[in-house]
Amino acid sequence: MKFVYNLNIKIRGKLMTKFSWMVFFAVILVLTSTLCMGESISVDLSIDSEKVFIEPLEGYQRIRYTDPDAYSAARIGDPDLPAVMVRVLVPRDCVISGIRADETGRMPLGKYTPYPFQGYEILSKAGRDFIPPNADVYESGLIYPEKRITAESTGIARGFKILYFSYIPFEYDTGTSELYIYRHVRFTVSLSKLRHEGIAYRPNAVFNTIVSNAVINPSALESFYPDKMNPSAKATDYDMLIITTDNLLPASQEYADFRASAGISSVVRTVGNIISNYEGATDQLKIKNSIFQHVQNHNISYVLFIGDGGTSVSYSVPDQNLYGYLGADSDNTIPGDVFYSSFDGAFNWNADGDSRVGEMNGDNADISPDVIIGRLSVRQPQQVLDYKNKVASYISSLSHPTFPENLLLSGVQLFNYTGDAEAKSERLYNNYIAPYWETHNKHTLYDTTATVNISNLKALLEQGMNFFHMATHGGVTVWSMETGLAFSSANALALNNIPGIIITIACTSNAFDPEVSGAYDPCLGEAFTRNPNGGSIIYIGASRYGLGEGSLSGHGPSFQYNDWIFRYTLENTYQNIIGAGFTQSKIHMTGAANSDYGMRWVHLALNLLGDPSIKAHKQSGGGGVPVYRFFNTQKGGHLYTISEVERYNVEQLPQWSYEGIAFSVYNSSGSGGTPAFRFFNTRTGIHLYTINPAERDSIMDLPQWSYEGISFYVLPGQETGTVPVYRFFNNVRGGHFYTINEAERDSVMQLPQWSYEGVVFYVFAPA
């Protein structure tokens, strides 16, 4: 497996000598048995120099390593030499006994005084005084750092064990001021005794993809975890668990039925029912235990809370207060729904038994998610139904000529540098958006090129923006603007636009809980997602402070998490599902959050408002979503499905032969289409699809037919751009066959066992 990095060395703003080295991770897997004693994994890392920049900064030199995995791992006041986070998949039952680094290719870069690490700055408290260099390090005459491998930890993501560690490829001689870089290092991960640990998870297609994308040795998934690579569905399996309140239950069930029509099967449970039937010392632990049981028994991939935070019986799915620490600032009330997504380690995230849940040291909290969590933070049943209609609007917007390709980047001054919001946003765009989005229309609203105010932002949003990133200061109900009043919850509620996906670094604008200072309902994130006529379907932002780095060249934790959310969603982490991209960013950053207080703060406080199972658009889809066609070589019947999960599961079964995309359809009632009802014949194993309510009702009375709900939405009559679907009945086997192919239709007509039944509905030809 190879990873190629492009790096430049830049000294005092001028390009120096270029080197053309290859950066690759060559993974040598030496594990040949189920025992771990004496075995090891070797990973080779070779460094190129096209992303190393050395720039003057306030009398020092800022050493920048612009690789996506680079971050600041120094202590405040120590030389800020960038580290790289490395993620290696290891066997679950093996214990990590050590990591050795064998370094070669040491190369001098010159004499410098590295800029002292300033720590992360709270966005709403920008402008901190300069922290001078730590004399005990800078004047020691010793080599810094003493250790280049740090922050060793492990995390379990749906049963996959990931080893995290950081490596600093730079070396600074404080006696001579010489700075060096190592061009090659071999890491040897030693494994010791066999130890059965943790939870056995069933194979899950979504997490297979997520973990495969996150680690540097994805080929090891099958060799280390062969039993987890072939998911097989059970009759009781669901895609999503919805947890809500009794008051919101009818509307939540209607939403679940709506998502089922798009191929996301759901089961709905209430907080009251969970509290009565599950074990746990607190209501939060009972809810977490219910989620865990649904993962174990029904192999769910997603969880959607429908309810606000807090303790209201009528509308709350209570959040869990978590502890974050930022030196002078700490908070014991951070509402991190990631608590509900992770089951390994201490189940209650409080191993030391004190009043602080999720502490970095002592609480044994495995913060790698095992399920994908989102929250629709509402208080009224009508708000659930409004959201359902907005999701339908988003799905049907595939046929809009420009909306799916529209991106808006906006920002105002973050620290004491004019243009820093633009610089940091453009870095996000150039490194994490543009390379993974083939066709898009970029729009910007920066304080350096335009006026960022309510009216200008509102005008752009109402043009229809699929993705929108906001780099600004924030409060519970506001985003800061360049001039005039702040953009408020009232402004978000008043938008009339196609709802899109919003990601922001703004402080506290996603505080859906009642404990935050200045608590108010709705917070800005809630206002965007509750807006009945527009706003957004997804809002990803901090429920507490956002964190950044004050220099123009610095990026900071909030941006780094957003970087990976964009990249992983756009590069097709499980079919561009936004919750999968969000969760993979958490898994990606777990190692840093296990060792860095600022990273952990953002990890806990960053929440997703909205349905995490929604597939993000990347381009216009014309007729909507594809229908996948399979042929059963044993039974002789065909299966037609729009569900990516079902498609994946059926592909693993030997009796099913994939025949490609049959046609395209709508996947929501908001499209204006007619539902196609699906039945399964329990005697013959063959499916039937019909849009005829009378046929549906008559079949429901027959004991051999099992009703499976709405498969997709089609058109009952021909419209521009549609084609007819021809239906046949097999007089021998008793099944039906559907096709849009006229040549196939004519061929089947010649077979005596097939009876032609005419055109049954209209669809779109596949792209």
DOKOLDO-672577 format. One record per residue: residue in one letter; x, y, z of N, C-alpha, C in turn. Coordinates in steps of 0.1 Angstrom, whole numbers, plus 5000, padded with zeros to 4 digits. Example, Ala and Ser with C-alpha at 12.3 -4.5 7.8 and 13.67 -1.06 7.14 Angstrom:
# DOKOLDO-672577
A513249435078512349555078513249675078S512849785071513749895071512950005079
This chain:
# DOKOLDO-672577
M500949885000500050005000500950125000K500750224991501550344990500650464992F501250564999500650695000501650794996V501350874986502250974980502051114986Y503051174991502951314996503851404987N503351524985504051624977504451734987L505751754989506251854999507151944992N507152074996508052174992508852235005I510052265003510752335014510852475010K510452565019510352705016511052785027I512152855024512852925035512653075033R512253145044512053295043511253335031G510253255028509253295018509753265004K511053205002511553174989511753024987L511352974976511452834973512952794973M513252694981514652634981514752514971T515852444973516052324965514852234966K514452174955513352074955513951944956F513351854963513651714963512451634958S512751534951511651454946511751314953W511251304965511251174972509851124972M509750994973508450924974508150904989V506850944992506350905006505450795005F505750685011504850575010504850495023F503750435026503650345037503550205031A504650125033504649995028504449905040V503249835039502849765051503249615049I504049565058504549435057503849355069L503049265065502249195075502949065078V503449045090504148925093503348825101L502048865104501248785112500748665104T501148545107500748435099499948335107S499748365120498948275128498048355137T497148295144496248365153496948405166L498148355168498948395180499748515178C499948595189500648725187502048725193M502348625201503648625208504748625198G505648735199506748745190506548795176E505348825173505048865159505149025159S505149075147505249225145504649265132I504449395131503949455119504949565116S505449575104506449675100505849775090V505949895092505450005084506550095080D506750115067507850205062507250345059L507850445064507450585060508650655055S508550695042509550775036509050915033I509751015036509351155036509851225024D508951295016509351385006509351525012S509751625004509851765010508951865004E508051834995507251934988506151994997K505951945009504952015017505552065030V506852075030507552135042507852285038F507452375046507652515044508252575057I509352665055509852735067509752885064E509052945073508653085070509053175082P509453295080509653385092508353425099L508453425112507253465120507753525133E507553655135507753725147509153695153G510153705144511553685148512053535149Y511153445146511453305146511153245133Q511253115131510853045119509752955122R508652965115507552865116507752745107I507852635113508052505105506652445102R506352445089505052395086505152265078Y504352175081504252045073502852035069T502552055056501152075052500551945047D501151835052500451705049499151705057P498051635051496851635058496851575072D497751485075497851425088498751495098A499251615094500151685103499351765113Y499951775125499251865135500351895145S500051995154501052045164500951955176A502051885180501951795191502951845202A503451965201504352015211503652065224R504352085234503852155246504052305244I503152385251503252525249504552585253G505152665244506452715246507652635241D507452515237508452425231508452455216P509552415210509652425195508552355188D507852425179506652375172507052295160L507452175162507852085151506651995148P506151995136504851925133505051775135A504051705139503951565140502951515129V503051385126502151315117501451205125M500151205124499451095130499350975121V499750855127499750735119498750635125R497950575116496850485120497150345114V497350245122497650105117496550015123L495949935114495049825119495949715125V495549665137496249555143495149445147P495649325149494649215153494049255167R492749225168492049265180492549205193D492949075192493349005204494849015207C495549105200497049115202497249245211V498249235220498549345228499749415222I499749545221500949625216501949635227S503149575225504149575235505249675232G505249735220506249845218506249885203I506750005201506950055187508350105186R509150055177510550095174510650165161A511450275161511650355149513050345145D513350295133514650285127514750385116E515450505119515450615110516650625102T516550665089517650675080517450805072G518450845065518350965056518251095063R518951115074518951235081519551345072M518851455071519251565062519151705068P520151785068520151915074519252015065L518552095072517652195065518252335067G519152355077519652485080519652525095K520152645098520152695112518852785114Y518052745123516852815126516552825141T515652905145515052905158513552885156P513052765158511652735156510752815165Y509652855159508652935166508052845178P507952905190507452825201505952805199F505552685203504052655201503252735211Q502252795205501452895213500152825219G499952705215498652635220497552685211Y496452625212495252655204494552775211E493952855202493252975207491752955206I490952995216489552985215489053095206L488253055196487853155186487153275191S486353255202485653375207486453455217K487753405219488653475228489953505222A489953545209491153565201491953675207G493253675204494153795208494953765220R495353645223496153615235497553665233D498253705244499653755244500553645239F501653685233502653585229503353515240I503453385239504053295249505553275245P506553315253507953315249508453165249P509553145243510153005242510552955256N510352825258510752765271512252755271A512852825280514352835281514952695284D514252615292514752485296514952395284V514252425273514352345261515352415251Y515052545248515752615238517252635242E517552645255518952675259519552545265S518952435263519452305269520752255263G520952285250522052225242521752085238L520552035240520251895237519451885224I519251765220518451735208516951735212Y516151805204514751815206514051765193P513051675195512451615207513351495211E513251465224513951345229513351225223K512051215222511351105215510551155203R510651085192509951135180508651055178I508450945185507250865186506550895199T505350955198504550995210503150955208A502350985218500850975218500350835213E500950735219500550595215499250565222S498250515215497050475220496350385210T495250315215494450235206493050275207G492250245197490850265197490150145190I488950115194488150005188487050075180A486950045167485850105159485049985153R483949955159483049845155483849715154G484649695164485449565165486749565159F487149665151488449685145489349755154K490549705157491449775166492449855158I492549985161493450075154494450125164L495750115160496850165168497150305163Y497150405172497450545168498750585174F499650655167500750715173501250835164S501950925170502451035162503951025160Y504351075149505851075146506251215142I507351265148507851395144509051365135P509051395122510151365113511251465114F511151565123512151675124512951655137E514151705136515051705148515751835149Y515751895161516352025163517452015173D518652055169519852065178519852195185T519452205198519352335204520752395207G521752315206523152365208523652435196T523352385184523952445172522852515163S521552505167520452555160520152495147E520752375144520552305132519252225132L518552235121517252165120517452055109Y517051935113517151825104515751755101I515751685090514551605087515051465084Y514251365088514551225085513651185073R514351125063513651095050513050955050H513450875060512950735060512950685074V511850615077511750555091510950425089R511450325095510650195096510150185110F508850175112508250145125507949995126T508449945137508149805139507249795152V506049745150505049735160505149595166S505549575178505749445184504449405191L504049275189502849225195503149115204S502449115216502749015226501548925228K501348875240500548755242499048775237L498448665234497048665230496248695242R495248795240494348835251493048865244H492048785248490648815244490148935251E489749035243489249155249488049205241G487149265248486149345242484949275236I484249345228482949305223483049245209A482249145206482249085193481149155185Y481449215174480549285165480249205153R479049205148478749145135479349225124P479649165112480149235101479149345097N479649465093478749575090479449645078A478649655067479249705054479649855056V478949935063479250075065480650085072F480850025083482050035090483249965084N482949855076484049805068484649915059T483849995053484350095044485050205052I484350245063484950355071486350325076V486450205082487750165088488850145077S488350085065489250065054489850195049N489050305049489550435045490350505055A490250465068490950545078492350495081V492650365079493950305082494850305070I496150295073497150285062497350145057N496850045063496949915058495549845056P494749895047493349845046493349705041S494349655034494349515030494349415042A494749465054494849385066493449355071L492449425067491049395072490749255070E490949205058490449065055491448965062S492748995063493648895069493548895084F493249005090493149015105491748975109Y490749025101489349005105488448945094P488848825089488048765078486548745082D486248725094484948695098484048825098K484648945096483949065097483749125083M484149055072484249115059483049085050N482148995055481048955046479748965054P479149085054477849095062476749015056S475948955064474748875060473548925068A472548975061471349035067470548925074K469948965085468948885092467548955090A466548875092465148935091464949045100T465649045111465349155122466349265121D467149275110468149385109467549515104Y468049625109467649755105468849835101D468649945094469750035091469850135102M468750185108468750295118467850275129L468350315141467450315153467150465156I465850495157465350625160464850625175I465450715183465050725197464350865199T463150865204462350985206461550975218T460551065220459651065232458251025228D457450995237456050955235455351065227N455551195230454851305224455251315209L456551285206457051295192456951165185L456451055191456450925185455650915172P454450965171453750945158454451015146A454951135148455651205138456951135135S457651085145458851015143458650885135Q457550815138457250695130456950725115E456350845113456050885099457350915092Y458350975100459650995094460350865091A460250765100460850635098460250575085D458950575083458350525071458850595059F458950725060459550795048460950755045R461750735055463150695052463250555046A462250475051462250335045461950335030S461150435026460950445012462150475004A463250525010464450565004465550455007G465050335012465950225014466650225028I466250315037466850315051465850265060S465950135064464950075073465250125087S464150145095464350205108463350135118V463750135130462950095141462850215151V461750245157461550355166461350315180R462050365189461950345204461750475211T461050475222460850595230461750595243V462150715247462950725259462250655271G460950675272460250615284460350465283N460150405271460250255270461650205273I462650285269464050245271464350245286I463950355293464150365307463550255315S462350205310461650105318462249965315N462949945304463349815300464849785299Y465649885301467149865299467849895312E468949835315469749855327470649975325G470950035337471850155337471650235349A472750295354472650375366472050515364T472050555351471450685347470550665335D469750755332468950745319469850745307Q470950815308471850815296472450685294L472850615305473450475303472350375299K471150395302470050305297469950325282I469950455278469850485264471050425256K472250445262473350385255473350235255N472850175265472750025265471649975255S470650055253469650015242470250025229I471050135226471750145213472650025211F473449995222474349885221473649755217Q472549725224471749605221471249605207H470849715202470349725188471549705178V472749745182473949715173474149565174Q474049505185474349365187473249275180N472049305182470949225177470349255164H470549385159469949425147470949485137N472249495141473349535133473049675127I472449765135472249905129473549975126S473450065117474550155113474350295118Y473150335120472850475123471950485135V472050595143471150625153470750775151L469450795152468850935151468050965164F468551055171467751115183466751215177I465551195179464551295176464051365189G464651475193464351535205465451625209D465151735216466151835221466951765233G468051835236468751785248468051825261G468551795272467851825285467051715290T466051745299465351635306463851655305S463351725295461851735294461251605290V460251565296459551435293458951435279S458451555275457651565263458551575250Y459751635252460551655239462051625240S462551575251464051555253464451415252V465551395244466351275245467651325252P467851295264468851365272470251345267D471051455267472451445263473251405275Q474451365273475351325284476351435285N476451495297477451595300478851535301L479851585293481151545292482151645296Y483351605300484351695305485451735295G485651865293486751905285487652005292Y488852005288489852085296490752165286L490852295288491652385280492552475289G493152425299493952505308493052585317A493052715314492252815322490752785320D490352725309488952695306488752545307S487652515314487252375315485752375315D485152265311483652255311483252115314N482352095323481851965327480451935321T480052015312478652005306478651995291I479751955285479751945270478751845266P477851875257476851775252477351695240G478151595243478751515232477951395229D477251385218476551265214477451155210V478751185208479751075206479750975217F479351015229479250925241478350805238Y477250835231476350725228476750635217S477850665210478250595198479450495201S479950495213481150415215480950325227F481250195226480850095236482050025242D483250035236484349965242485050055253G485949995260486550065272485450075283A485550185291484550195301483250245295F482250155297480950185291480350315295N480550355308480050485313481050595312W482150575305483250675303483650745316N483650675327483950735340484650625349A485750575344486350465351486850505365D487250635367487750675380486650715389G485350715385484250735394484050875400D484650975393484451105399483251175392S483151305392482051375386482251425372R483451385366483851425353483851305344V482951315333482851195324483651225311G484451125307485151145295486551215296E487051215308488451275310489451205301M490451275296491451215288492251115296N492551145308493351055316492450995328G492450865328491750805340490350755337D489750795327488350745325488150635315N489250585308489250475299488050485289A487850605283486850625274487350605260D486850495253487250475239486350565231I486950665224486150765217486050735202S486450615198486250575184484850525182P484050585174482550545172482450405167D481350335172480950205167479650215160V478950335160477750355153477650505150I476950535140476850675134475650745141I475950865147474950925155474651065149G473351095149472851235146471651265155R471351395156470251435164469451545157L468151515156467151615151466551685163S467151795167466851865179465551945178V464451885181463151955179462351935192R461252015193460352015205458851985202Q458551995189457151985185457051875174P455951805174455751705163455751765149Q455251885147455251945134456651975129Q457551995139458952025134459551895128V459151785133459651655127459051645113L457751675111457151665098457751765088D458051885093458651985085460051935080Y460751875089462151825085461951715075K460951625076460751525066460551585053N459751685052459451755039460751815034K461651865043462851925038463851825032V463851705039464751605034464251555020A462851545019462351515005462651624995S462651744999463051854990464551844986Y465351804996466751784993467051674983I466351564986466451444977466051484963S464851544961464351574948465151684941S465951764949466751864943467851814934L468051684933468951624923468651664909S467351694906466951734893467151884891H467451954901467752104900468952124891P468952224882470152234873471452264879T471452344891472752384897472952344911F471852324919471952314933472952204938P472952084933473851984938475352014937E475652104927477052144925477552264933N476652334940476952464946477552454959L478652524961479452534973479652674977L479452714990479752844995480752845006L481752925005482752935015482653085020S482553105033482453245038483253255051G483653375055484353395067484753535069V484953565082485453705086486653685095Q487353785098488553785106488453705119L489353605120489253515132490153555143F491453595140492353635150492853775147N494153805148494653945146495253955132Y494753885123495353885109494253905099T494354015092493354035081493553935070G492453865066492453765056492653625061D492753605074493053475079491853375077A490653425077489453335074489553295060E489853385051489953345037491153245035A492253275041493453185039493153045044K492553035056492252905062491152835054S490152905049489152845042489552795028E490452875022491052835009491952715010R492652705021493452585024492452465025L491352475032490352375033489952335019Y489552435011489052404998490152334989N491352394988492352334979492752194983N492852164996493352035000492251925003Y491051965006490151875011488751875003I488551974995487251974987487551954973A488252044967488452044952488951914947P489951844954490451714948489451604948Y488351614956487451504958486051534952W485851654945484551694940484751734925E484451644916484751654902484051774896T482751794899481951894893481351984904H481752104905481052194915481252344911N480352424916480452564914480752634927K481952694928482452754940481952894941H481352934953481053074956481753114969T482153234970482853284982482153414987L482253435000481853565006482853585018Y483953645015485053675025485053825028D485553855040485653995043486754065036T487553995029488654055021488254095007T487154035002486754054988485354104987A484554104998483254154997482854195011T481554235013481054275026480254155032V480654095043479953985049478954045059N477754055054476654095063475454005061I474354035069473253945068472653945054S472454055048471754065035472553985024N473854005024474653945014474753785016L474853745029474853605031473553545028K472453605032471153555029470853545014A471353645006471153634992471753514986L473053484990473753364985473053234989L472653235002472053105007470753084999E469953184996468653164990468853134975Q470053144970470353094956470352934956G470552884968470652734969472052684970M472552654982473952604984473852464989N474452364982474452234987475352214999F476552264998477452265009477852415013F477952445026478252575030479152565042H480352625041481252625053481452775058M481252795071481352925077482452935087A483453025084484553045093484353185100T483853185112483653305119483553275134H483453385142483153365156481653345157G481253285169479853255171479453255185G478153255187477553235200476453135199V475753115210474653015209473653045198T473353165195472353195185472853275174V474153295173474653395162475953345156W476153395144477453405137477853555136S479053585139479553715137479653755122M479253875119479353935106480454035106E480854075094481854185092481354315096T480154345092479454475096478054445100G477454545108476054535112475854425122L474554385123474154285133474754145129A474754065139475153925137474053845130F474353745123473453655116472853565128S471553565130470953505142470053395139S469553325149468653225148467353265140A466953395143465853445136466053455121N467253495117467653495103467653355096A468153265104468153125099466753075097L465853105106464453055105463653125094A464153235089463453315079463953285065L464953195063465453165050464453085042N464353105029463453035020464352975009N464852865010465852805001465852655001I466452594991466652444991467652415002P467252335012468052315024469352235020G470452275025471652205022472452165035I473752145034474552095045475452205049I475452235062476252345068477352285077I478552325076479652285085480352415089T480652435102481152555107482152535118I483052635120483952625131483452715143A482352785141481952895150481652835164C482052905174481852865188480352855192T479952755199478752735206477452745198S477552755185476352775177475552655176N476052535181475352415180475052365194A474852455203474552425217473152395219F472752265217471352225218470952195232D471852205242471652165256471252285264P470652255276470252375284471352425294E472452365294473452405304474452515300V474552535287475452625281475152775286S476252845288476052985292475353065281G474253135284473453205274472553105267A472152995273471252895267470052955262Y469652925249468452975243467952875233D466652865232466152775222465352855212P465652835198466552745193467952815192C469052725194470352775190470452785175L471552835170471652865156471452735148G472152625152472052505145470652445145E469952465156468552415156467652505147A467952635147467152715138467252685123F468552655119468752615105467952485102T468052385111467452255108465952255111R465452345119463952345122463252435112N463952525105463252605095462352525086P461052555086460152465078460252495063N460852605059460852645044462252645038G463252615046464652615041465652585052G466652665052467652645062468652535058S468652425066469552315063468952185067I469452075061469051945066470151885075I471351935074472451895083473152015088Y473452025101474352135107475352065115I476652085112477752025119478552145125G478552145138479252255145479552225159A480252315166480652295180479552335189S479252255199478352285210479052365221R480352375220481052465229482052545221Y483252585227484152665219484752595207G484952675196485752625185487152665188L488152585183489552615185490352635172G491252725172492052745160493552785164E494352815154495652865156495753005150G496353095158496253235155497053285143S498053215138498753265127498053235114L498453315104497853285090498053145086S499253095088499652965083499152845092G498752885104498152775113496752745109H496252625114494952585110494052555122G494552465131493852445144492852335143P492452285155491552165156490252175149S489552285150488152295144488252285129F489152345123489352335109489852195105Q490652135113491152005110490051895110Y489151905119488051815119487151835107N486851965104486051995092486751955079D488051965078488851915067488451775064W488451685074488251545071486851515069I485951595075484451575072484251595057F484751705052484551735038485151625029R486451595032487151495024486451365024Y486151315035485651175036484251165030T483451275032482151275026482251275011L483051365006483151384991483851274984E484851214991485551104984484850974984N483550974988482750854987482850764998T483050815011482950725022481550675023Y481350555020480150485020479050565013Q479150575000478150634992477850784995N478850854999478751005002477751035013I477450935022476550955033477251045043I476651165047477251265055477651215069G476751125075477151075088478350985088A478550915076479750825075480950915074G480951025067482051115066482351175079F481351215087481451275100482051175110T481651055109482150955119483550915115Q483850905102485250865099486150975103S485751105103486651215108486951195122K485951145130486151115144487151005146I486950895138487850785139489250825135H489350905125490650955120491451035130M490651115138491351205148491351145162T490951025164490950965177492350975184G493350935176494650935182495051075188A494851175180495251315185494351345197A493051315196492151345207492451265220N493151155219493551075230494751135238S495451235231496651285237496751435238D495851505231495851655230494551705235Y494651795245493451845252492551925242G493152005233492452085224491651995214M492351895208491751805199490651725206R490851685218489751615225488551705228W488751835231487651925233486751925221V487451945209486651955197485951815194H486651715196486151575194484851555201L484851595214483651575222482551675218A482851805215481851905214481351915200L481851845190481451855176480251765174N479051815171477851735169477251755156L476551645151475751655139474251665142L473751775138472251795138471651755125G470651665126470051615114470151465113D469651405102469651265100471051215094P471751135101473151105097473151005085S471950945081471950845070471750915057I471651045056471351115043472551115034K472351085022473351085012473551225006A474751275007475051405002475151404987H474551504981474651514966476151564962K476551514951477751564945477551624931Q476451574924476151624911474651604908S474151674898472751654895472451514891G471251464894470951324891469851304882G469251404876468251394866467051314872G466951184869465851104874465951054888G466951084895467051044909468050934911V467650824918468650724922468550594914P469650514913469550394905468850284911V468250194903467650074908468549954903Y469149884913470049774910469249644908R469649574897468949444894469749324896F469149224903469849094905468948984900F469648874896468948754892469348644902N468248574906468448454915468648334907T469848274907470148164899469548034904Q469048034916468447914922466847924920K466348034923464848054922464348104909G465248174901464848224888464248364888G464048424899463348554900464348664900H463848794899464748914899464448994912L465449064916465349164927465649294922Y464849394925465149534922465249614935T466349694937466449764949467249894947I466949994955467650124955468550134967S468450034976469150034989470649994987E471550084990472950054989473349934999V472749945011472949835021472549705016E471249695010470749575005471549524993R471949614985472749574973474049514978Y474749574988475949514993475749374999N474749365007474449235013474149125003V473249164993472949064983474149014974E475049114972476249084964477048974971Q476948964984477748864991477148724990L475848714985475248584985475448514972P475948384972476348324959475248294949Q473948284954472848264944472448384936W472848504940472448624933473548674924S473048694912473948744901473548894898Y474548984900474249124898474249154883E473149224878472949244864473049394861G473449474870473649624867472449704871I472449834866471349924869470249904859A469049874864467849854856467249984850F467150084859466550214855466750304868S466350434867466450524878465050564882V464950594895463650634901463750744911Y462650794916462750874928462750794940N463350854951463450774964462650844975S461750934972461051004982459651044978S458751054987457351094984457351244979G458351324984458451464980458751484965S459051384958459351394944458051414935G456951384941455651384933455451254926G456251154928456051024922455050934930T454750824924453750724929454550614936P454150564948454950464954454750324947A455850254946455950114941456050024953F454949944956454949854967455649724964R456349664974457149544972456549434981F456449314975455949194982457049084980F457048994990457948874989457148754991N457248664981456548534982457348434990T456848405002457548315011457648175006R456848134996456847994991457847984979T457848084971458748074959460048154960G460048254970461248334971461348444960I460248484954460248584943459548704948H459948824942459448954946458449004936L457449084940456549154932456549304935Y456349384924456349524926455049574919T454349664925453149714919452849854924I452249944916451750074920450250074921N449649964918448149954918447649924932P446950024939446450004952445549884953A444749854943443849744943444549614943E445649604934446449484934447149464947R447749574953448349564966447449514976D446249564977445349514988444949374986S444749324973444349184971445449094974I446749134972447849044975448049034990M447749144997447949145012447049035018D445948995012445048895017445548755015L446648735007447148605004448248565014P448148455021449048415031450548405027Q450748365014452148345010452848475007W452148585007452848705003453148795016S454348835017454748925028455049065023Y454349165028454449295024455749355029E456549415020457849475024457949625023G456849695021456749835021456949895007I457250025007457450104995458950094991S459150044979460550024974461150154969F460350234961460750354955459550424949Y459750534942458650614936458850624921V457750604914457850614899456750704894L456550704881455450794875454450704869P453150724872452050644866451850664851G452250784846452050814832453350874827Q453450874814454650914807454851074808E456051114812456351254812457751274804T458051394801459351424794460451354801G461251284794462451214799462251084805T461051034805460750904811460650794801V460750664805460550554796459650454803P458950364795458050274801458750154807V458150094817458549964823457549854819Y458049754812457249644807457249534818R456049474820455949364830455549234824F456149124828455748994823455448904835F454648804833454348704843454748564839N455448494847455948364844454948254848N454348194837453248094839453747964846V455047944846455547814852455947844867R456847944869457347974882456448064890G455648144883454748234890455248374894G456448404889457048534893456848634882H457248764885457148874875458548924871F458648984859459849034854459549174848Y460549264851460349404847461549454839T461349524828462449574820462049704812I462949784809462749904801463349884787N464049774785464849744773463849674763E463649744752462749704742463149574735A464549554733465049434727464849314737E465049344750464849234760463349204760R462449304760461049284760460649194748D461149224736460749144724461249004725S462448984731463048854733462148764742V461748824754461048754764459648724758M459048804750457748774744457748654735Q458948604731458948484723459048354731L459248374744459348254753457948214758P457548084756456148044759455748054774Q456748054783456348054797456048194802W456348294794456148434798454948494792S454148554800452948624795453048774797Y452948854786453148994786452049064793E452249154803451249224810451149374807G452049424798451949564794452849654802V452649784800453349884807452749914821V453549904831453049914845453350054851F454450114848454750254852455850314844Y456250434847457350494839458450544849V459750534843460950564851461850644842F463050654847464150724839465150624835A465650634823466750544818467950574826P468750474829470050494837470950584830A471750664838472650764832473750684825
